[in-house]
């Protein structure tokens, strides 16, 4: 009986994952507003139709480090690679890194474990280099799972280079993820 409860809870958690408030903002507010060449980092069953929510689905590309998740990637371009190793073929109008930071190495939903200061800064700078002036960067780090990385930690990170080179479009604290969206105004 306990096994059935655990399996049902796990299944329901997976189904409801895309229904979390911060993800609802991503699906209902952010994605429908963007157009042009888009890179979405980190995929799962709940992200597989995200390309359809944008104004230019045919320019929506995805990347994930996990080979087993490629079936959830964009039909218009998916890379199996660590985001930090990705060498883009061109500059992007938008780059979204929602939910790939702030997870401890033991997380079950992603093998992305960008939670130490060096990797966080490398990720910010790598995304910054991929985005055109006037393009946008969207970040959605988890702030509940890594000791010392609460919302105040992330708010401080959002003020540091290269993010100080962005005009903030939207920023808020969700239930489990921070939401930060900025427009690149200078290199």
Secondary structure, 3 states (H helix, E strand, C coil): CHHHHHHHHHHHHHHHHHHCHHHHHHHHHHHHHCCCCEEEECCCHHHCCHHHHCCCHHHEEEEECCHHHHHHCCCCCEEECCHHHCCCCCCEEEEEEECCECCCCCCCCCCCCECCHHHHHHHHHHHHHHEEEEEEEEEECECCCCCCCCHHHHHHHCCCCCHHHEEEEEEEECCCEEEEEEEECCC
